[in-house]
């Protein structure tokens, strides 16, 4: 049975339909809100909402910077369908919303922001792909923001790929911000 959430984030009103089988169906996840409190969307940004669920992050970004500057994806077909309905309900129907296993179906390679609340209750293979693939799709100076309840593995992985990460602790979550400063992953530079 679907549920409608109404909320205001960054002074934008959102109407979001959710389904019981989707992540955080009864309220906006505190981790997602923590991540959003650490991002400023600029008019020149191109945003990827990686693992979009029912669409909170991408729809908010589209309302702030324009729907053609946002790409959303999720592996779950139901999540993609609901996110598309939510985009229409929030008057940002021109967002590119795709079903994709990680970034497999995403062609863009010029994102300035990748935002993700990964499925951290599984093994780390999904998060590993999210981090490594996002690095490859960010422009130099682009940033990945990720929120989890775990610190060490994510901090180490982001550091090994990006060369470092800022970490903020908020409401029981860790928000990571990593900036792409070189065209190759940091781990590879140590081999030279």
URSUL-V311466 format. One record per residue. N is the residue number from 1. SS is DSSP state (helix for helix, strand for strand, loop for the rest). PSI is psi in radians with two decimals (* if undefined). OMEGA is omega as a letter, one per 30 degrees, with the letter a starting at -180 (none if undefined). Layout:
BEGIN
n=N ss=SS psi=PSI omega=OMEGA
n=N ss=SS psi=PSI omega=OMEGA
END
This chain:
BEGIN
n=1 ss=loop psi=2.19 omega=a
n=2 ss=loop psi=2.77 omega=l
n=3 ss=strand psi=2.57 omega=l
n=4 ss=strand psi=2.22 omega=l
n=5 ss=strand psi=2.35 omega=l
n=6 ss=strand psi=2.28 omega=a
n=7 ss=strand psi=2.87 omega=l
n=8 ss=strand psi=2.14 omega=l
n=9 ss=strand psi=2.29 omega=a
n=10 ss=loop psi=0.73 omega=l
n=11 ss=loop psi=0.32 omega=l
n=12 ss=strand psi=2.28 omega=l
n=13 ss=strand psi=2.30 omega=l
n=14 ss=strand psi=2.42 omega=l
n=15 ss=strand psi=2.06 omega=a
n=16 ss=strand psi=2.15 omega=l
n=17 ss=strand psi=2.44 omega=l
n=18 ss=strand psi=2.91 omega=l
n=19 ss=loop psi=2.59 omega=a
n=20 ss=loop psi=-0.52 omega=a
n=21 ss=loop psi=-0.12 omega=l
n=22 ss=loop psi=2.78 omega=a
n=23 ss=loop psi=2.31 omega=l
n=24 ss=loop psi=1.06 omega=a
n=25 ss=loop psi=-0.31 omega=a
n=26 ss=loop psi=-0.31 omega=l
n=27 ss=loop psi=2.78 omega=l
n=28 ss=loop psi=2.27 omega=a
n=29 ss=loop psi=2.37 omega=l
n=30 ss=helix psi=-0.60 omega=l
n=31 ss=helix psi=-0.75 omega=l
n=32 ss=helix psi=-0.77 omega=l
n=33 ss=helix psi=-0.67 omega=l
n=34 ss=helix psi=-0.79 omega=l
n=35 ss=helix psi=-0.81 omega=a
n=36 ss=helix psi=-0.47 omega=l
n=37 ss=loop psi=-0.25 omega=a
n=38 ss=loop psi=0.17 omega=a
n=39 ss=loop psi=2.40 omega=l
n=40 ss=loop psi=2.11 omega=l
n=41 ss=loop psi=2.25 omega=l
n=42 ss=loop psi=2.75 omega=a
n=43 ss=loop psi=-0.38 omega=l
n=44 ss=loop psi=-0.03 omega=a
n=45 ss=loop psi=2.62 omega=l
n=46 ss=loop psi=2.06 omega=a
n=47 ss=strand psi=2.40 omega=l
n=48 ss=strand psi=2.14 omega=l
n=49 ss=strand psi=1.74 omega=a
n=50 ss=strand psi=1.97 omega=a
n=51 ss=loop psi=0.97 omega=a
n=52 ss=loop psi=-0.34 omega=a
n=53 ss=loop psi=-2.38 omega=a
n=54 ss=loop psi=0.01 omega=l
n=55 ss=loop psi=0.23 omega=a
n=56 ss=helix psi=-0.98 omega=a
n=57 ss=helix psi=-0.89 omega=a
n=58 ss=helix psi=-0.69 omega=l
n=59 ss=helix psi=-0.73 omega=l
n=60 ss=helix psi=-0.82 omega=l
n=61 ss=helix psi=-0.77 omega=a
n=62 ss=helix psi=-0.67 omega=l
n=63 ss=helix psi=-0.47 omega=a
n=64 ss=helix psi=-0.65 omega=a
n=65 ss=helix psi=-0.01 omega=l
n=66 ss=loop psi=2.40 omega=a
n=67 ss=helix psi=-0.44 omega=l
n=68 ss=helix psi=-0.12 omega=l
n=69 ss=helix psi=0.17 omega=a
n=70 ss=strand psi=2.39 omega=l
n=71 ss=strand psi=2.37 omega=l
n=72 ss=strand psi=2.52 omega=l
n=73 ss=strand psi=2.71 omega=l
n=74 ss=strand psi=2.61 omega=l
n=75 ss=loop psi=-0.43 omega=a
n=76 ss=loop psi=2.04 omega=a
n=77 ss=helix psi=-0.68 omega=l
n=78 ss=helix psi=-0.73 omega=l
n=79 ss=helix psi=-0.76 omega=l
n=80 ss=helix psi=-0.77 omega=l
n=81 ss=helix psi=-0.79 omega=a
n=82 ss=helix psi=-0.71 omega=l
n=83 ss=helix psi=-0.69 omega=l
n=84 ss=helix psi=-0.75 omega=l
n=85 ss=helix psi=-0.71 omega=a
n=86 ss=helix psi=-0.61 omega=l
n=87 ss=helix psi=-0.78 omega=l
n=88 ss=helix psi=-0.80 omega=a
n=89 ss=helix psi=-0.43 omega=a
n=90 ss=loop psi=0.26 omega=l
n=91 ss=loop psi=0.64 omega=l
n=92 ss=loop psi=0.92 omega=a
n=93 ss=loop psi=-0.12 omega=a
n=94 ss=loop psi=0.21 omega=l
n=95 ss=loop psi=2.41 omega=l
n=96 ss=strand psi=2.00 omega=a
n=97 ss=strand psi=2.00 omega=a
n=98 ss=strand psi=2.56 omega=l
n=99 ss=strand psi=2.20 omega=a
n=100 ss=loop psi=2.37 omega=l
n=101 ss=loop psi=1.86 omega=a
n=102 ss=loop psi=-2.16 omega=a
n=103 ss=loop psi=0.32 omega=a
n=104 ss=loop psi=-0.65 omega=a
n=105 ss=loop psi=0.25 omega=l
n=106 ss=loop psi=2.12 omega=a
n=107 ss=loop psi=-0.46 omega=a
n=108 ss=loop psi=2.50 omega=l
n=109 ss=loop psi=0.47 omega=a
n=110 ss=loop psi=0.64 omega=l
n=111 ss=strand psi=2.54 omega=l
n=112 ss=strand psi=-0.36 omega=l
n=113 ss=strand psi=2.28 omega=l
n=114 ss=strand psi=2.17 omega=a
n=115 ss=strand psi=2.36 omega=a
n=116 ss=strand psi=2.44 omega=l
n=117 ss=loop psi=1.49 omega=a
n=118 ss=loop psi=2.83 omega=l
n=119 ss=loop psi=1.47 omega=a
n=120 ss=loop psi=0.07 omega=l
n=121 ss=loop psi=-0.04 omega=l
n=122 ss=loop psi=-3.00 omega=l
n=123 ss=loop psi=3.07 omega=a
n=124 ss=loop psi=0.04 omega=a
n=125 ss=helix psi=-0.66 omega=l
n=126 ss=helix psi=-0.84 omega=a
n=127 ss=helix psi=-0.66 omega=l
n=128 ss=helix psi=-0.82 omega=l
n=129 ss=helix psi=-0.76 omega=l
n=130 ss=helix psi=-0.83 omega=a
n=131 ss=helix psi=-0.88 omega=a
n=132 ss=helix psi=-0.76 omega=a
n=133 ss=helix psi=-0.64 omega=l
n=134 ss=helix psi=-0.73 omega=l
n=135 ss=helix psi=-0.77 omega=a
n=136 ss=helix psi=-0.40 omega=a
n=137 ss=helix psi=-0.09 omega=l
n=138 ss=strand psi=2.55 omega=l
n=139 ss=strand psi=2.79 omega=l
n=140 ss=strand psi=2.29 omega=a
n=141 ss=strand psi=-0.18 omega=l
n=142 ss=strand psi=2.77 omega=a
n=143 ss=strand psi=2.53 omega=l
n=144 ss=strand psi=2.25 omega=l
n=145 ss=strand psi=2.27 omega=a
n=146 ss=strand psi=2.50 omega=l
n=147 ss=strand psi=2.37 omega=l
n=148 ss=strand psi=3.04 omega=l
n=149 ss=loop psi=-0.03 omega=a
n=150 ss=loop psi=2.53 omega=a
n=151 ss=loop psi=-1.06 omega=a
n=152 ss=helix psi=-0.94 omega=a
n=153 ss=helix psi=-0.80 omega=a
n=154 ss=helix psi=-0.75 omega=l
n=155 ss=helix psi=-0.78 omega=l
n=156 ss=helix psi=-0.77 omega=a
n=157 ss=helix psi=-0.81 omega=l
n=158 ss=helix psi=-0.68 omega=l
n=159 ss=helix psi=-0.72 omega=a
n=160 ss=helix psi=-0.50 omega=a
n=161 ss=helix psi=-0.83 omega=a
n=162 ss=helix psi=-0.28 omega=a
n=163 ss=loop psi=0.02 omega=l
n=164 ss=loop psi=2.88 omega=l
n=165 ss=loop psi=2.43 omega=l
n=166 ss=strand psi=2.53 omega=a
n=167 ss=strand psi=2.29 omega=l
n=168 ss=strand psi=2.39 omega=l
n=169 ss=strand psi=2.25 omega=a
n=170 ss=strand psi=2.16 omega=l
n=171 ss=loop psi=0.65 omega=l
n=172 ss=loop psi=0.09 omega=a
n=173 ss=strand psi=2.79 omega=l
n=174 ss=strand psi=2.19 omega=l
n=175 ss=strand psi=2.14 omega=a
n=176 ss=strand psi=2.39 omega=l
n=177 ss=strand psi=2.06 omega=a
n=178 ss=strand psi=2.32 omega=a
n=179 ss=strand psi=2.38 omega=l
n=180 ss=loop psi=1.99 omega=a
n=181 ss=loop psi=-0.24 omega=l
n=182 ss=loop psi=2.80 omega=a
n=183 ss=loop psi=-0.19 omega=a
n=184 ss=loop psi=2.71 omega=a
n=185 ss=loop psi=2.50 omega=a
n=186 ss=helix psi=-0.68 omega=a
n=187 ss=helix psi=-0.68 omega=a
n=188 ss=helix psi=-0.50 omega=a
n=189 ss=helix psi=-0.43 omega=a
n=190 ss=loop psi=-0.34 omega=a
n=191 ss=loop psi=-0.22 omega=a
n=192 ss=loop psi=* omega=none
END
